[in-house]
Amino acid sequence: MSVLSLEWLLWMSGTVSVFWITPSQFRQYLLIGITAVFLLSQSPVSLLLLMMMAGVASVISRSRQPRALQIALGISLIVTVLVYFKLGYRIDGQRTTDELLIPLGLSYYALRVIHLILERYMGRITVLNSDELARYLLFLPTLQVGPIHRYGQFKRDIQRHRWVASDVYAGLERIIFGYAKIAVIGNFLISGLFDDYINRFEFTNPGLFHYLDCIRYGANLYVQFSGYSDIAIGFSLLLGYHVMENFNNPFLKKNISEFWRAWHISLTSWCREYVYTAVTAVSRRPALGAIATLLIIGLWHEISWRYLVWGLYHGAGIVVWQLFQHWKPVSWQATGPWAQRFAVAISTLVTFNFVVIGFVFTKESTVAEGLLVLRGMFLPGGGL
């Protein structure tokens, strides 16, 4: 279901209205029921998969001391399901994205379940009962588009749950802002007016056209996903819950490491905690941890060569940045306020262009097409 649809607005407004007129002792169960009915009406397969994954998490959680084998088997099962639906297939073995749709919310709740399993294994959370598990996983506001909120904050919100007028005002503001981002800035200004503007350069100046098209693609991607996150965060606030932010002005960051701490924060922080930390601890090589993390982030979006290359591109960027920080001469340190501002401006511009140019791999259908676009962008006479 589209977040922009009237049907989703009715689900949001109806859920909030019924939620707060229901006696407090029944509200959490009501929200579980509404979410289950929503999934059943929109994607019964997704509800079945969610119940299956919740069962895996419940079995592991109830163990006094979960064993490594249990953890490995549980996570392997969840990852296998996720990969199966992301790959897509046809009987003849050719990959397709049309004949096997990813069940609603699978990409998000699969990571939440893995989060629960790993947190239980590391002893950061205690045994989860069925109510706690259902409340966390069957949470309508973040079901479709994230953020991938954490259990600890969610549990604290349940414990001190109450009506707070300021949360309601803030929630309404975030929802309105989110819709304005998607409909006005994304659909009208970027995909409409700006797209019309850059199309005039397609044949007269192909290099400029491809560069501006990368900016258009990246800007629209940011506006759309941050708008979806605003709506989910606002919806959560209307119900009295505080879920984590997902974007923090990523295109204004002065290096690639800061960019990835501000872009899709719930996903990148999840991968940093569970992928980067684990790979670095085992290999003793932060560079390997960075590359592995960005590869997982890329493949989470889509299991394809183009997202694999995109992940490698950003992983390599972070490694180069880390090496530069370690080896750069002391004389390169900017002194004085104006010099520091100039250095920040240049660093921000370089980071912006590195990120924007990297979008060429995900906006094109194949890696080969992306490389052709890069050739047309940088080589005179190298247009498509």
N, C-alpha and C positions, 0 to 999 in steps of 0.2 A: 504494500500500500504506500502511495506517495505521501510524504510529509506535507506536501502542498494541497492535498485533496481535502474536500469538504468532509469526507468520511473520517479522516484522521482528526480534524478539528472537533468533530462530534464525539469521537472516542476520548479525546483529551478533556473537553469541557464536561462530558457526561461522567467521566471517571472522577474528576476533581469534585464535582457537585455531590455525587453519591458518596464519595469517600468521607467528606467532612460532616455530612448529616447522619452518618452511621455511628452508632455508639463506639467509643474508642477501643473497647476490648475486641471488637469485630473488624476494625478497619483493615488490619494487615491481612486477614483471611479474605476480605472482600477484594483487596488489590490482587491477591494471588488468583482468585477466581476470575476476575476481569481479564487479567493477563492470559490465563489459560483459555478463556473463551475467545479472546482476540486471536491467539495463535491457532486455535482450532478452526476458526472461521477463515483465516488467511492462509495458513500453511499447516495442515494437520501433520505432515511429515516432520516439520520442525518441532512441533510439540512432542512427538514421539521421540525424536532424537534428544531433545532437552531432558525428557524424563529418563531416558537411558543414561545420559551422562550424569544426571543428578544421582541416579542409583549407584553409579561407579564411585562418585564422590562420597556418597553416604556410607558405602561399604568401607572405604578406606578411612574415612573420618572416624568411624566407630571403633577402629582398631586402637588398642591402648598405645601401641608403638608400631605405626605402619612400617613395613619392611621395604627395602629398596626395590625388591622384585615386584611387590604390589604397586608401588609408585610407577615403575617402568611399564608394567602391563596396562595400568589405568590410563596413563598419558599416551601410550602407544595406540590404544583403542580410540581415544578421542582424536588424535592426530590423523589416524587412518581414515576416520569418517570425514574429517575436514578436508583432507587431501583428495579423497574420492569425489566429493562433490565439487571441489574447486577445479579438478582436472577436467571433468566432463568426458563423455565418451559416446561412441556409436558402435553398433555391432561390428562394423568393418574396422574398428580400431582407430579411426581418425578422430582427432580432437575436435570438439565443437563447444561453443558457449551457449548454443540456442536450445539444445534438446535435453539438457540436464541443468536446471536452475538450482542455484545454491539456496537451500531452505532459509526462510526468513530469520535473520539474526544469528545464524550459525557461527559466522566468523567471530562474533562478539561473545556469545555465551560459552563457546568452546574455550576461549582464553580465560574466562571467569572460572570455569570448572577446574582448569589446570592450575590456576592461581590458588584455589581452595585446596587442591590436593598437595601442592608444594608447600603451602603455608602450614598445613597440618603435619606434613612430614618433618618440617623444620621446627615444629613445636611452637609456632607463633600464634596458632589458634587452637582452641580446645576441641573436644568432640562436638560435632554439630548435630543437633536434633533435626527432625524432618521439617519442623516449622521454620527454623533459622535458614535451612537450605532453600526451602521453597520461597521464602521472602526475598532472599538475595537473588536467586536466579529468575524467578517470575516477577520481574519488576518492569512494568510496561514502559516507563519513560525512556529507558536506555536500551530497550530490546532490539530496536531496528538498526540504529546508527551509532550506538555507543553514547557516551564514553564507556570505556572498560573500567568501571568504577571498582574500588577495592572493598573487600569485606569488612575491614576494620572500621573505616569511617561509616559504612552502612549500618553496622551493628550499633555504633554510638548514636546514630540518628534514631534508630528504633528505641533505644533505651531512654532517650530524652525527647521523644516525639511529642510535639504539641503545635497548636496553631500559633503562628507568628505573623503578624500583619506585614512586617517589613519583608519577610520572605515572599509573601504573596505579591507585593508590589514589585519586588525585584524579579520574581518569576515572570510576571506579565510583561515587564520591560524586556527581559531577555527573549521571550517568545516573539514579541513584536519586532525587536531588533533582528532576530534570526530570519523571520519572514521577509523583512526589508532587504537583508543581505541577499537572500536567495532570489527573490522575485525582481527587485529593483536593480541592485548592483550586479548580481550574477546574470540573470536572464535578460534584462533590458539593456543595461549599460555595457557589460563585457561581451556577452554572447550576441547582443544585437548591434548597438552603435559602434563599439570598438571593432567588432568583427567586420562590419561593413567598411570601416575606415582602413583596416590593414589589407583588405582584399584588393584595393587599388594598386598595391605594390607587387602583387603576385607575379606579374609579367614584366613590369618596368624595373623592379629592383628586387629580385628573388631573395637575395641574402637578407635584406631588411625585412621582407615579408616573413621569412622563416623565423627570424629572431623575434619579431613582434607576435607571431603566432604562438611561440613558446611562452611569451609573457601572457598572452590571452589565455592559453590553456592553464598555466600555473595559477594565475589570478582567479580564474573561474573555479578551479578545483578548490583553492583555499576558501573562497567566499561560500561556495556550496556546502563544503563539509563543516566549516566553522559555523555556518548558519544552521545546519542540522544539529550541531552540538549545542548551539544556543537554545534551540527549541527544546531539546532533551533536558538540558540543565534547568531551563525555565519551568518545564513541566514537573520536574523533580521538586523544585522549590515550592510549587503550588501544592504539592503533597507533603511538604515538610521535610524534604531530604536534600542534602548537599552532596552532589556528586562532583568529581574532580573536573577541572578545566581541561580543555582539549587543544586549544591554540592560544598563543601569546605573541601576536605580531611577529611571526617567524621571518618575514621578508625584511625586517629591520634589524636583524641580528648581525653582529660584526664578524662572526666566523661560523664555519660549518657545524662545529660542535654545539654552539649556542642555538643554531637553527634547529637541530634535531632535539633540543630540549624544549623547543617552543612549537614544534609541528607535530600534530597528532600525539599530544603528550601522554594520553592514557596508554597508547600502544607502545610508544618509544620507551616510556618508563617501565612498562611491563617487560619488554625485551631486554632493557638494560639490567633489570633486576634478575631475570631468570636465564637469559642467554649470555649476555656479556660477562656477568659475574662468574657464571659456571665455566665458560670457555677460558676466560683469563686465569681462573684459579687452577684449572687443569693444565693449561699449556704454559702458563707464566708469560704469556705474550699478549699484552693489551691490543696490539695491532690485529692479531688473529681474532680476538674477542670483538673488536669493532667491526671487522669485515663480516664475521658470522652473524652479528646482530643486524646489520643492514641487509644481509642476504635474507634473513628470516622476515624482516619487515617487508622487503620487496615481494617475496613469495607469498606472504600472507595476503597481500592485495590480489595477486594473480600468479598462479603457477605457470610461468611462461618464460621463454628466453629473454624477452624484452624487460620483464621485471627483474629477472636475474641479473642482467647487465646493469640495469638502473641501481640495484642494490650494491653491486660491485663498484660502480662508479662513485656512489656516496661513501661506501666503506673506504675506498682508496683515498677519497677526499679527506676523511677524518684522520686516516693514518698520516697523510702528508702534512696535515695541520699539526698533529701531535709532534711529528719529527721537526717541523719548522719551529715550534715553540721550544723544543729542547736544544736545537742547534743554532738558532738565530743569534747573530752577534749582539753583544751588549750595546754597541753603538747604534743599533737599530731602534732602541727604546726612545720613543718620542718624549721630549722635554718641553715644558711650557704648555699652557692651556691651548693655544692655537695649533701647535704642532700635534698635540694629542687629538684634538678635534679633527684635524686633517687626516691623521692616521686612522681614526675610527671611520671617517667617511669613506676613505679608500678601501678599508677592510670590508665595510658593509657593502660597497659597490661590487667588489670582487666576489663576495659570498653570494650576493643576489644573482649575479650573472652565472656563477657556477651552478646554482640551483636551477635557474631558468633554463640554461642550456641542457641540463640533465633531463628535463621533461621531454626532450625530443625522443627519448627511448620509449616513454610510456604513451605519448600521444599518437605515435605511429603504430601501425598494425604489427610490424615485424622489426627486428633489429636491423635488417638490411635496409629497410625504408628509412629508418632513423639515421643510419650512416649516410645515406644519400642526402638527407636533409642537412646533416652536418656539413657535408661537402658543398652543398649549395649555399650554406650560410657563410663559410669561411674561405672557399676557394673561388677566385675570379673565374667566371664562366663555368662554374661547377653546378649550375642549377639542375633541377630534375628534368 
